[in-house]
Amino acid sequence: MTDNDPKTPQDLSAFAENLLQALQVKLQAISDQLTHRMDEMGSNIDNLQKDVSELMTEAGIESTDDLH
């Protein structure tokens, strides 16, 4: 056993609680990152749809709502 190994039920409980809290913090950070990236992707898609619509207008092609 190392010095960090829990030796009593209380130590084990505290160790498990700390581990779960650390996991929760990491998962929240990952969730926040994914949400941010999804928001960016949504914005990029909106910009792409706008650009395609503008190009279609410039080319004289009738724009449809199928892009939305």
CHARMM internal coordinates of N, CA and C (Angstrom, degrees):
IC EDIT
DIST 1 N 1 CA 1.4627
DIST 1 CA 1 C 1.5286
ANGL 1 N 1 CA 1 C 109.76
DIST 1 C 2 N 1.2989
ANGL 1 CA 1 C 2 N 114.78
DIHE 1 N 1 CA 1 C 2 N 145.00
DIST 2 N 2 CA 1.4583
ANGL 1 C 2 N 2 CA 119.08
DIHE 1 CA 1 C 2 N 2 CA 175.17
DIST 2 CA 2 C 1.5158
ANGL 2 N 2 CA 2 C 108.90
DIHE 1 C 2 N 2 CA 2 C -94.67
DIST 2 C 3 N 1.3157
ANGL 2 CA 2 C 3 N 115.74
DIHE 2 N 2 CA 2 C 3 N 173.51
DIST 3 N 3 CA 1.4650
ANGL 2 C 3 N 3 CA 119.92
DIHE 2 CA 2 C 3 N 3 CA -179.64
DIST 3 CA 3 C 1.5232
ANGL 3 N 3 CA 3 C 111.60
DIHE 2 C 3 N 3 CA 3 C -65.58
DIST 3 C 4 N 1.3262
ANGL 3 CA 3 C 4 N 117.78
DIHE 3 N 3 CA 3 C 4 N -23.29
DIST 4 N 4 CA 1.4592
ANGL 3 C 4 N 4 CA 121.37
DIHE 3 CA 3 C 4 N 4 CA -178.46
DIST 4 CA 4 C 1.5249
ANGL 4 N 4 CA 4 C 113.43
DIHE 3 C 4 N 4 CA 4 C -85.75
DIST 4 C 5 N 1.3264
ANGL 4 CA 4 C 5 N 117.50
DIHE 4 N 4 CA 4 C 5 N -9.76
DIST 5 N 5 CA 1.4616
ANGL 4 C 5 N 5 CA 120.00
DIHE 4 CA 4 C 5 N 5 CA -179.31
DIST 5 CA 5 C 1.5188
ANGL 5 N 5 CA 5 C 110.32
DIHE 4 C 5 N 5 CA 5 C -69.86
DIST 5 C 6 N 1.3471
ANGL 5 CA 5 C 6 N 116.83
DIHE 5 N 5 CA 5 C 6 N 134.22
DIST 6 N 6 CA 1.4710
ANGL 5 C 6 N 6 CA 119.44
DIHE 5 CA 5 C 6 N 6 CA 178.09
DIST 6 CA 6 C 1.5315
ANGL 6 N 6 CA 6 C 110.39
DIHE 5 C 6 N 6 CA 6 C -65.11
DIST 6 C 7 N 1.3319
ANGL 6 CA 6 C 7 N 115.71
DIHE 6 N 6 CA 6 C 7 N 137.23
DIST 7 N 7 CA 1.4639
ANGL 6 C 7 N 7 CA 120.54
DIHE 6 CA 6 C 7 N 7 CA -176.96
DIST 7 CA 7 C 1.5229
ANGL 7 N 7 CA 7 C 112.22
DIHE 6 C 7 N 7 CA 7 C -110.16
DIST 7 C 8 N 1.3068
ANGL 7 CA 7 C 8 N 117.90
DIHE 7 N 7 CA 7 C 8 N -20.45
DIST 8 N 8 CA 1.4611
ANGL 7 C 8 N 8 CA 121.68
DIHE 7 CA 7 C 8 N 8 CA -179.52
DIST 8 CA 8 C 1.5273
ANGL 8 N 8 CA 8 C 108.23
DIHE 7 C 8 N 8 CA 8 C -127.10
DIST 8 C 9 N 1.3322
ANGL 8 CA 8 C 9 N 116.17
DIHE 8 N 8 CA 8 C 9 N 164.34
DIST 9 N 9 CA 1.4698
ANGL 8 C 9 N 9 CA 118.79
DIHE 8 CA 8 C 9 N 9 CA 176.20
DIST 9 CA 9 C 1.5318
ANGL 9 N 9 CA 9 C 112.07
DIHE 8 C 9 N 9 CA 9 C -57.90
DIST 9 C 10 N 1.3329
ANGL 9 CA 9 C 10 N 116.94
DIHE 9 N 9 CA 9 C 10 N -35.39
DIST 10 N 10 CA 1.4602
ANGL 9 C 10 N 10 CA 120.53
DIHE 9 CA 9 C 10 N 10 CA 178.70
DIST 10 CA 10 C 1.5325
ANGL 10 N 10 CA 10 C 110.74
DIHE 9 C 10 N 10 CA 10 C -66.32
DIST 10 C 11 N 1.3504
ANGL 10 CA 10 C 11 N 115.61
DIHE 10 N 10 CA 10 C 11 N -41.24
DIST 11 N 11 CA 1.4674
ANGL 10 C 11 N 11 CA 120.41
DIHE 10 CA 10 C 11 N 11 CA 177.04
DIST 11 CA 11 C 1.5236
ANGL 11 N 11 CA 11 C 110.87
DIHE 10 C 11 N 11 CA 11 C -62.18
DIST 11 C 12 N 1.3277
ANGL 11 CA 11 C 12 N 115.67
DIHE 11 N 11 CA 11 C 12 N -42.57
DIST 12 N 12 CA 1.4531
ANGL 11 C 12 N 12 CA 120.78
DIHE 11 CA 11 C 12 N 12 CA 179.57
DIST 12 CA 12 C 1.5231
ANGL 12 N 12 CA 12 C 110.42
DIHE 11 C 12 N 12 CA 12 C -64.00
DIST 12 C 13 N 1.3156
ANGL 12 CA 12 C 13 N 116.41
DIHE 12 N 12 CA 12 C 13 N -42.17
DIST 13 N 13 CA 1.4572
ANGL 12 C 13 N 13 CA 120.94
DIHE 12 CA 12 C 13 N 13 CA 178.93
DIST 13 CA 13 C 1.5294
ANGL 13 N 13 CA 13 C 111.02
DIHE 12 C 13 N 13 CA 13 C -63.20
DIST 13 C 14 N 1.3212
ANGL 13 CA 13 C 14 N 116.40
DIHE 13 N 13 CA 13 C 14 N -44.49
DIST 14 N 14 CA 1.4644
ANGL 13 C 14 N 14 CA 120.65
DIHE 13 CA 13 C 14 N 14 CA 178.97
DIST 14 CA 14 C 1.5303
ANGL 14 N 14 CA 14 C 110.75
DIHE 13 C 14 N 14 CA 14 C -65.30
DIST 14 C 15 N 1.3221
ANGL 14 CA 14 C 15 N 116.08
DIHE 14 N 14 CA 14 C 15 N -40.88
DIST 15 N 15 CA 1.4560
ANGL 14 C 15 N 15 CA 120.72
DIHE 14 CA 14 C 15 N 15 CA 177.88
DIST 15 CA 15 C 1.5281
ANGL 15 N 15 CA 15 C 110.74
DIHE 14 C 15 N 15 CA 15 C -60.60
DIST 15 C 16 N 1.3305
ANGL 15 CA 15 C 16 N 116.24
DIHE 15 N 15 CA 15 C 16 N -47.07
DIST 16 N 16 CA 1.4660
ANGL 15 C 16 N 16 CA 121.26
DIHE 15 CA 15 C 16 N 16 CA -179.87
DIST 16 CA 16 C 1.5272
ANGL 16 N 16 CA 16 C 110.80
DIHE 15 C 16 N 16 CA 16 C -62.94
DIST 16 C 17 N 1.3257
ANGL 16 CA 16 C 17 N 116.47
DIHE 16 N 16 CA 16 C 17 N -42.37
DIST 17 N 17 CA 1.4654
ANGL 16 C 17 N 17 CA 120.17
DIHE 16 CA 16 C 17 N 17 CA 179.30
DIST 17 CA 17 C 1.5245
ANGL 17 N 17 CA 17 C 111.10
DIHE 16 C 17 N 17 CA 17 C -63.18
DIST 17 C 18 N 1.3151
ANGL 17 CA 17 C 18 N 117.10
DIHE 17 N 17 CA 17 C 18 N -44.00
DIST 18 N 18 CA 1.4652
ANGL 17 C 18 N 18 CA 120.94
DIHE 17 CA 17 C 18 N 18 CA 178.13
DIST 18 CA 18 C 1.5262
ANGL 18 N 18 CA 18 C 111.59
DIHE 17 C 18 N 18 CA 18 C -63.21
DIST 18 C 19 N 1.3132
ANGL 18 CA 18 C 19 N 115.99
DIHE 18 N 18 CA 18 C 19 N -40.82
DIST 19 N 19 CA 1.4518
ANGL 18 C 19 N 19 CA 120.85
DIHE 18 CA 18 C 19 N 19 CA 178.95
DIST 19 CA 19 C 1.5292
ANGL 19 N 19 CA 19 C 110.42
DIHE 18 C 19 N 19 CA 19 C -63.62
DIST 19 C 20 N 1.3247
ANGL 19 CA 19 C 20 N 116.90
DIHE 19 N 19 CA 19 C 20 N -45.46
DIST 20 N 20 CA 1.4640
ANGL 19 C 20 N 20 CA 120.89
DIHE 19 CA 19 C 20 N 20 CA 179.06
DIST 20 CA 20 C 1.5241
ANGL 20 N 20 CA 20 C 111.60
DIHE 19 C 20 N 20 CA 20 C -63.93
DIST 20 C 21 N 1.3260
ANGL 20 CA 20 C 21 N 117.03
DIHE 20 N 20 CA 20 C 21 N -38.63
DIST 21 N 21 CA 1.4637
ANGL 20 C 21 N 21 CA 119.81
DIHE 20 CA 20 C 21 N 21 CA 177.49
DIST 21 CA 21 C 1.5242
ANGL 21 N 21 CA 21 C 110.93
DIHE 20 C 21 N 21 CA 21 C -65.00
DIST 21 C 22 N 1.3192
ANGL 21 CA 21 C 22 N 116.93
DIHE 21 N 21 CA 21 C 22 N -41.40
DIST 22 N 22 CA 1.4643
ANGL 21 C 22 N 22 CA 120.82
DIHE 21 CA 21 C 22 N 22 CA 178.96
DIST 22 CA 22 C 1.5326
ANGL 22 N 22 CA 22 C 110.15
DIHE 21 C 22 N 22 CA 22 C -64.10
DIST 22 C 23 N 1.3218
ANGL 22 CA 22 C 23 N 116.72
DIHE 22 N 22 CA 22 C 23 N -41.53
DIST 23 N 23 CA 1.4607
ANGL 22 C 23 N 23 CA 120.44
DIHE 22 CA 22 C 23 N 23 CA 177.62
DIST 23 CA 23 C 1.5204
ANGL 23 N 23 CA 23 C 110.98
DIHE 22 C 23 N 23 CA 23 C -63.64
DIST 23 C 24 N 1.3189
ANGL 23 CA 23 C 24 N 116.75
DIHE 23 N 23 CA 23 C 24 N -41.33
DIST 24 N 24 CA 1.4624
ANGL 23 C 24 N 24 CA 121.11
DIHE 23 CA 23 C 24 N 24 CA 179.56
DIST 24 CA 24 C 1.5382
ANGL 24 N 24 CA 24 C 110.41
DIHE 23 C 24 N 24 CA 24 C -61.59
DIST 24 C 25 N 1.3119
ANGL 24 CA 24 C 25 N 116.85
DIHE 24 N 24 CA 24 C 25 N -42.85
DIST 25 N 25 CA 1.4682
ANGL 24 C 25 N 25 CA 120.89
DIHE 24 CA 24 C 25 N 25 CA 179.04
DIST 25 CA 25 C 1.5258
ANGL 25 N 25 CA 25 C 110.12
DIHE 24 C 25 N 25 CA 25 C -62.84
DIST 25 C 26 N 1.3390
ANGL 25 CA 25 C 26 N 116.99
DIHE 25 N 25 CA 25 C 26 N -44.68
DIST 26 N 26 CA 1.4604
ANGL 25 C 26 N 26 CA 120.30
DIHE 25 CA 25 C 26 N 26 CA -179.79
DIST 26 CA 26 C 1.5245
ANGL 26 N 26 CA 26 C 111.11
DIHE 25 C 26 N 26 CA 26 C -65.59
DIST 26 C 27 N 1.3214
ANGL 26 CA 26 C 27 N 117.42
DIHE 26 N 26 CA 26 C 27 N -42.91
DIST 27 N 27 CA 1.4639
ANGL 26 C 27 N 27 CA 120.60
DIHE 26 CA 26 C 27 N 27 CA 179.54
DIST 27 CA 27 C 1.5261
ANGL 27 N 27 CA 27 C 111.11
DIHE 26 C 27 N 27 CA 27 C -64.97
DIST 27 C 28 N 1.3193
ANGL 27 CA 27 C 28 N 117.64
DIHE 27 N 27 CA 27 C 28 N -37.32
DIST 28 N 28 CA 1.4611
ANGL 27 C 28 N 28 CA 120.59
DIHE 27 CA 27 C 28 N 28 CA 177.92
DIST 28 CA 28 C 1.5213
ANGL 28 N 28 CA 28 C 110.31
DIHE 27 C 28 N 28 CA 28 C -64.90
DIST 28 C 29 N 1.3347
ANGL 28 CA 28 C 29 N 116.61
DIHE 28 N 28 CA 28 C 29 N -40.11
DIST 29 N 29 CA 1.4614
ANGL 28 C 29 N 29 CA 120.49
DIHE 28 CA 28 C 29 N 29 CA 178.60
DIST 29 CA 29 C 1.5311
ANGL 29 N 29 CA 29 C 110.66
DIHE 28 C 29 N 29 CA 29 C -64.10
DIST 29 C 30 N 1.3212
ANGL 29 CA 29 C 30 N 116.68
DIHE 29 N 29 CA 29 C 30 N -41.92
DIST 30 N 30 CA 1.4629
ANGL 29 C 30 N 30 CA 120.77
DIHE 29 CA 29 C 30 N 30 CA 177.83
DIST 30 CA 30 C 1.5243
ANGL 30 N 30 CA 30 C 110.13
DIHE 29 C 30 N 30 CA 30 C -64.31
DIST 30 C 31 N 1.3202
ANGL 30 CA 30 C 31 N 116.67
DIHE 30 N 30 CA 30 C 31 N -43.27
DIST 31 N 31 CA 1.4588
ANGL 30 C 31 N 31 CA 121.30
DIHE 30 CA 30 C 31 N 31 CA 178.82
DIST 31 CA 31 C 1.5213
ANGL 31 N 31 CA 31 C 111.12
DIHE 30 C 31 N 31 CA 31 C -61.06
DIST 31 C 32 N 1.3321
ANGL 31 CA 31 C 32 N 116.56
DIHE 31 N 31 CA 31 C 32 N -43.43
DIST 32 N 32 CA 1.4683
ANGL 31 C 32 N 32 CA 120.95
DIHE 31 CA 31 C 32 N 32 CA 178.40
DIST 32 CA 32 C 1.5233
ANGL 32 N 32 CA 32 C 110.81
DIHE 31 C 32 N 32 CA 32 C -62.92
DIST 32 C 33 N 1.3334
ANGL 32 CA 32 C 33 N 116.91
DIHE 32 N 32 CA 32 C 33 N -41.21
DIST 33 N 33 CA 1.4644
ANGL 32 C 33 N 33 CA 121.24
DIHE 32 CA 32 C 33 N 33 CA 178.61
DIST 33 CA 33 C 1.5241
ANGL 33 N 33 CA 33 C 110.70
DIHE 32 C 33 N 33 CA 33 C -62.79
DIST 33 C 34 N 1.3242
ANGL 33 CA 33 C 34 N 116.26
DIHE 33 N 33 CA 33 C 34 N -45.98
DIST 34 N 34 CA 1.4582
ANGL 33 C 34 N 34 CA 120.00
DIHE 33 CA 33 C 34 N 34 CA -179.80
DIST 34 CA 34 C 1.5220
ANGL 34 N 34 CA 34 C 111.35
DIHE 33 C 34 N 34 CA 34 C -63.23
DIST 34 C 35 N 1.3087
ANGL 34 CA 34 C 35 N 117.14
DIHE 34 N 34 CA 34 C 35 N -41.67
DIST 35 N 35 CA 1.4677
ANGL 34 C 35 N 35 CA 120.65
DIHE 34 CA 34 C 35 N 35 CA 178.55
DIST 35 CA 35 C 1.5155
ANGL 35 N 35 CA 35 C 110.24
DIHE 34 C 35 N 35 CA 35 C -61.64
DIST 35 C 36 N 1.3251
ANGL 35 CA 35 C 36 N 116.82
DIHE 35 N 35 CA 35 C 36 N -44.13
DIST 36 N 36 CA 1.4660
ANGL 35 C 36 N 36 CA 121.27
DIHE 35 CA 35 C 36 N 36 CA 179.21
DIST 36 CA 36 C 1.5342
ANGL 36 N 36 CA 36 C 110.59
DIHE 35 C 36 N 36 CA 36 C -61.76
DIST 36 C 37 N 1.3183
ANGL 36 CA 36 C 37 N 116.78
DIHE 36 N 36 CA 36 C 37 N -45.70
DIST 37 N 37 CA 1.4641
ANGL 36 C 37 N 37 CA 120.42
DIHE 36 CA 36 C 37 N 37 CA -179.57
DIST 37 CA 37 C 1.5225
ANGL 37 N 37 CA 37 C 111.46
DIHE 36 C 37 N 37 CA 37 C -65.91
DIST 37 C 38 N 1.3173
ANGL 37 CA 37 C 38 N 117.82
DIHE 37 N 37 CA 37 C 38 N -37.29
DIST 38 N 38 CA 1.4623
ANGL 37 C 38 N 38 CA 120.81
DIHE 37 CA 37 C 38 N 38 CA 177.82
DIST 38 CA 38 C 1.5275
ANGL 38 N 38 CA 38 C 110.37
DIHE 37 C 38 N 38 CA 38 C -66.54
DIST 38 C 39 N 1.3229
ANGL 38 CA 38 C 39 N 117.03
DIHE 38 N 38 CA 38 C 39 N -39.32
DIST 39 N 39 CA 1.4624
ANGL 38 C 39 N 39 CA 120.52
DIHE 38 CA 38 C 39 N 39 CA 176.18
DIST 39 CA 39 C 1.5261
ANGL 39 N 39 CA 39 C 110.68
DIHE 38 C 39 N 39 CA 39 C -62.25
DIST 39 C 40 N 1.3349
ANGL 39 CA 39 C 40 N 116.75
DIHE 39 N 39 CA 39 C 40 N -43.38
DIST 40 N 40 CA 1.4613
ANGL 39 C 40 N 40 CA 120.65
DIHE 39 CA 39 C 40 N 40 CA 177.70
DIST 40 CA 40 C 1.5285
ANGL 40 N 40 CA 40 C 110.94
DIHE 39 C 40 N 40 CA 40 C -62.05
DIST 40 C 41 N 1.3310
ANGL 40 CA 40 C 41 N 115.90
DIHE 40 N 40 CA 40 C 41 N -42.91
DIST 41 N 41 CA 1.4571
ANGL 40 C 41 N 41 CA 120.03
DIHE 40 CA 40 C 41 N 41 CA -179.69
DIST 41 CA 41 C 1.5341
ANGL 41 N 41 CA 41 C 110.50
DIHE 40 C 41 N 41 CA 41 C -63.89
DIST 41 C 42 N 1.3202
ANGL 41 CA 41 C 42 N 117.01
DIHE 41 N 41 CA 41 C 42 N -41.13
DIST 42 N 42 CA 1.4560
ANGL 41 C 42 N 42 CA 120.86
DIHE 41 CA 41 C 42 N 42 CA 177.31
DIST 42 CA 42 C 1.5144
ANGL 42 N 42 CA 42 C 111.43
DIHE 41 C 42 N 42 CA 42 C -60.98
DIST 42 C 43 N 1.3103
ANGL 42 CA 42 C 43 N 116.56
DIHE 42 N 42 CA 42 C 43 N -41.79
DIST 43 N 43 CA 1.4597
ANGL 42 C 43 N 43 CA 121.31
DIHE 42 CA 42 C 43 N 43 CA 177.96
DIST 43 CA 43 C 1.5225
ANGL 43 N 43 CA 43 C 110.53
DIHE 42 C 43 N 43 CA 43 C -64.76
DIST 43 C 44 N 1.3226
ANGL 43 CA 43 C 44 N 117.09
DIHE 43 N 43 CA 43 C 44 N -42.14
DIST 44 N 44 CA 1.4618
ANGL 43 C 44 N 44 CA 120.99
DIHE 43 CA 43 C 44 N 44 CA 178.07
DIST 44 CA 44 C 1.5291
ANGL 44 N 44 CA 44 C 111.44
DIHE 43 C 44 N 44 CA 44 C -63.20
DIST 44 C 45 N 1.3067
ANGL 44 CA 44 C 45 N 116.84
DIHE 44 N 44 CA 44 C 45 N -39.69
DIST 45 N 45 CA 1.4705
ANGL 44 C 45 N 45 CA 120.79
DIHE 44 CA 44 C 45 N 45 CA 178.05
DIST 45 CA 45 C 1.5210
ANGL 45 N 45 CA 45 C 110.09
DIHE 44 C 45 N 45 CA 45 C -65.43
DIST 45 C 46 N 1.3260
ANGL 45 CA 45 C 46 N 117.07
DIHE 45 N 45 CA 45 C 46 N -42.87
DIST 46 N 46 CA 1.4671
ANGL 45 C 46 N 46 CA 120.34
DIHE 45 CA 45 C 46 N 46 CA 177.49
DIST 46 CA 46 C 1.5244
ANGL 46 N 46 CA 46 C 110.80
DIHE 45 C 46 N 46 CA 46 C -59.63
DIST 46 C 47 N 1.3313
ANGL 46 CA 46 C 47 N 116.74
DIHE 46 N 46 CA 46 C 47 N -43.94
DIST 47 N 47 CA 1.4667
ANGL 46 C 47 N 47 CA 120.78
DIHE 46 CA 46 C 47 N 47 CA 178.77
DIST 47 CA 47 C 1.5262
ANGL 47 N 47 CA 47 C 111.07
DIHE 46 C 47 N 47 CA 47 C -64.36
DIST 47 C 48 N 1.3152
ANGL 47 CA 47 C 48 N 117.05
DIHE 47 N 47 CA 47 C 48 N -40.29
DIST 48 N 48 CA 1.4617
ANGL 47 C 48 N 48 CA 121.18
DIHE 47 CA 47 C 48 N 48 CA 178.76
DIST 48 CA 48 C 1.5314
ANGL 48 N 48 CA 48 C 110.55
DIHE 47 C 48 N 48 CA 48 C -63.32
DIST 48 C 49 N 1.3328
ANGL 48 CA 48 C 49 N 117.03
DIHE 48 N 48 CA 48 C 49 N -44.00
DIST 49 N 49 CA 1.4595
ANGL 48 C 49 N 49 CA 120.51
DIHE 48 CA 48 C 49 N 49 CA 178.20
DIST 49 CA 49 C 1.5281
ANGL 49 N 49 CA 49 C 111.12
DIHE 48 C 49 N 49 CA 49 C -60.85
DIST 49 C 50 N 1.3140
ANGL 49 CA 49 C 50 N 116.16
DIHE 49 N 49 CA 49 C 50 N -41.02
DIST 50 N 50 CA 1.4688
ANGL 49 C 50 N 50 CA 120.94
DIHE 49 CA 49 C 50 N 50 CA 178.70
DIST 50 CA 50 C 1.5226
ANGL 50 N 50 CA 50 C 110.08
DIHE 49 C 50 N 50 CA 50 C -63.51
DIST 50 C 51 N 1.3428
ANGL 50 CA 50 C 51 N 116.58
DIHE 50 N 50 CA 50 C 51 N -46.15
DIST 51 N 51 CA 1.4578
ANGL 50 C 51 N 51 CA 120.92
DIHE 50 CA 50 C 51 N 51 CA -179.71
DIST 51 CA 51 C 1.5288
ANGL 51 N 51 CA 51 C 111.60
DIHE 50 C 51 N 51 CA 51 C -62.61
DIST 51 C 52 N 1.3179
ANGL 51 CA 51 C 52 N 117.74
DIHE 51 N 51 CA 51 C 52 N -42.41
DIST 52 N 52 CA 1.4623
ANGL 51 C 52 N 52 CA 121.48
DIHE 51 CA 51 C 52 N 52 CA 179.07
DIST 52 CA 52 C 1.5234
ANGL 52 N 52 CA 52 C 109.86
DIHE 51 C 52 N 52 CA 52 C -63.81
DIST 52 C 53 N 1.3156
ANGL 52 CA 52 C 53 N 116.48
DIHE 52 N 52 CA 52 C 53 N -42.41
DIST 53 N 53 CA 1.4618
ANGL 52 C 53 N 53 CA 120.54
DIHE 52 CA 52 C 53 N 53 CA 178.61
DIST 53 CA 53 C 1.5269
ANGL 53 N 53 CA 53 C 110.82
DIHE 52 C 53 N 53 CA 53 C -61.54
DIST 53 C 54 N 1.3334
ANGL 53 CA 53 C 54 N 116.70
DIHE 53 N 53 CA 53 C 54 N -43.45
DIST 54 N 54 CA 1.4620
ANGL 53 C 54 N 54 CA 120.91
DIHE 53 CA 53 C 54 N 54 CA 178.40
DIST 54 CA 54 C 1.5272
ANGL 54 N 54 CA 54 C 111.23
DIHE 53 C 54 N 54 CA 54 C -63.62
DIST 54 C 55 N 1.3358
ANGL 54 CA 54 C 55 N 117.05
DIHE 54 N 54 CA 54 C 55 N -41.73
DIST 55 N 55 CA 1.4618
ANGL 54 C 55 N 55 CA 120.71
DIHE 54 CA 54 C 55 N 55 CA 178.33
DIST 55 CA 55 C 1.5236
ANGL 55 N 55 CA 55 C 111.23
DIHE 54 C 55 N 55 CA 55 C -64.24
DIST 55 C 56 N 1.3242
ANGL 55 CA 55 C 56 N 116.41
DIHE 55 N 55 CA 55 C 56 N -39.25
DIST 56 N 56 CA 1.4651
ANGL 55 C 56 N 56 CA 120.22
DIHE 55 CA 55 C 56 N 56 CA 178.46
DIST 56 CA 56 C 1.5259
ANGL 56 N 56 CA 56 C 110.06
DIHE 55 C 56 N 56 CA 56 C -64.56
DIST 56 C 57 N 1.3056
ANGL 56 CA 56 C 57 N 116.96
DIHE 56 N 56 CA 56 C 57 N -40.21
DIST 57 N 57 CA 1.4657
ANGL 56 C 57 N 57 CA 121.07
DIHE 56 CA 56 C 57 N 57 CA 178.28
DIST 57 CA 57 C 1.5190
ANGL 57 N 57 CA 57 C 110.28
DIHE 56 C 57 N 57 CA 57 C -63.83
DIST 57 C 58 N 1.3365
ANGL 57 CA 57 C 58 N 116.26
DIHE 57 N 57 CA 57 C 58 N -44.81
DIST 58 N 58 CA 1.4615
ANGL 57 C 58 N 58 CA 120.56
DIHE 57 CA 57 C 58 N 58 CA 178.97
DIST 58 CA 58 C 1.5247
ANGL 58 N 58 CA 58 C 111.42
DIHE 57 C 58 N 58 CA 58 C -62.90
DIST 58 C 59 N 1.3169
ANGL 58 CA 58 C 59 N 117.40
DIHE 58 N 58 CA 58 C 59 N -34.16
DIST 59 N 59 CA 1.4592
ANGL 58 C 59 N 59 CA 122.02
DIHE 58 CA 58 C 59 N 59 CA -178.86
DIST 59 CA 59 C 1.5240
ANGL 59 N 59 CA 59 C 112.12
DIHE 58 C 59 N 59 CA 59 C -82.55
DIST 59 C 60 N 1.3297
ANGL 59 CA 59 C 60 N 116.47
DIHE 59 N 59 CA 59 C 60 N -5.80
DIST 60 N 60 CA 1.4668
ANGL 59 C 60 N 60 CA 120.14
DIHE 59 CA 59 C 60 N 60 CA 179.97
DIST 60 CA 60 C 1.5168
ANGL 60 N 60 CA 60 C 113.38
DIHE 59 C 60 N 60 CA 60 C 80.14
DIST 60 C 61 N 1.3130
ANGL 60 CA 60 C 61 N 115.69
DIHE 60 N 60 CA 60 C 61 N 17.54
DIST 61 N 61 CA 1.4606
ANGL 60 C 61 N 61 CA 120.59
DIHE 60 CA 60 C 61 N 61 CA 177.72
DIST 61 CA 61 C 1.5273
ANGL 61 N 61 CA 61 C 107.77
DIHE 60 C 61 N 61 CA 61 C -92.94
DIST 61 C 62 N 1.3339
ANGL 61 CA 61 C 62 N 114.69
DIHE 61 N 61 CA 61 C 62 N 133.95
DIST 62 N 62 CA 1.4606
ANGL 61 C 62 N 62 CA 118.14
DIHE 61 CA 61 C 62 N 62 CA -178.52
DIST 62 CA 62 C 1.5198
ANGL 62 N 62 CA 62 C 109.77
DIHE 61 C 62 N 62 CA 62 C -69.29
DIST 62 C 63 N 1.3103
ANGL 62 CA 62 C 63 N 116.06
DIHE 62 N 62 CA 62 C 63 N 126.32
DIST 63 N 63 CA 1.4496
ANGL 62 C 63 N 63 CA 122.28
DIHE 62 CA 62 C 63 N 63 CA 179.13
DIST 63 CA 63 C 1.5164
ANGL 63 N 63 CA 63 C 110.03
DIHE 62 C 63 N 63 CA 63 C -76.43
DIST 63 C 64 N 1.3219
ANGL 63 CA 63 C 64 N 115.90
DIHE 63 N 63 CA 63 C 64 N 142.43
DIST 64 N 64 CA 1.4656
ANGL 63 C 64 N 64 CA 120.74
DIHE 63 CA 63 C 64 N 64 CA 176.89
DIST 64 CA 64 C 1.5071
ANGL 64 N 64 CA 64 C 108.88
DIHE 63 C 64 N 64 CA 64 C -118.40
DIST 64 C 65 N 1.3103
ANGL 64 CA 64 C 65 N 115.17
DIHE 64 N 64 CA 64 C 65 N 166.28
DIST 65 N 65 CA 1.4615
ANGL 64 C 65 N 65 CA 120.26
DIHE 64 CA 64 C 65 N 65 CA 178.19
DIST 65 CA 65 C 1.5145
ANGL 65 N 65 CA 65 C 111.53
DIHE 64 C 65 N 65 CA 65 C -85.40
DIST 65 C 66 N 1.3490
ANGL 65 CA 65 C 66 N 117.80
DIHE 65 N 65 CA 65 C 66 N 4.69
DIST 66 N 66 CA 1.4641
ANGL 65 C 66 N 66 CA 120.97
DIHE 65 CA 65 C 66 N 66 CA 179.52
DIST 66 CA 66 C 1.5193
ANGL 66 N 66 CA 66 C 111.68
DIHE 65 C 66 N 66 CA 66 C -65.70
DIST 66 C 67 N 1.3360
ANGL 66 CA 66 C 67 N 116.86
DIHE 66 N 66 CA 66 C 67 N -17.85
DIST 67 N 67 CA 1.4527
ANGL 66 C 67 N 67 CA 119.91
DIHE 66 CA 66 C 67 N 67 CA -179.81
DIST 67 CA 67 C 1.5112
ANGL 67 N 67 CA 67 C 112.70
DIHE 66 C 67 N 67 CA 67 C -75.32
DIST 67 C 68 N 1.2912
ANGL 67 CA 67 C 68 N 118.97
DIHE 67 N 67 CA 67 C 68 N -12.94
DIST 68 N 68 CA 1.4606
ANGL 67 C 68 N 68 CA 121.44
DIHE 67 CA 67 C 68 N 68 CA -176.07
DIST 68 CA 68 C 1.4785
ANGL 68 N 68 CA 68 C 111.17
DIHE 67 C 68 N 68 CA 68 C -98.45
END
COOR INIT
IC SEED 1 N 1 CA 1 C
IC BUILD
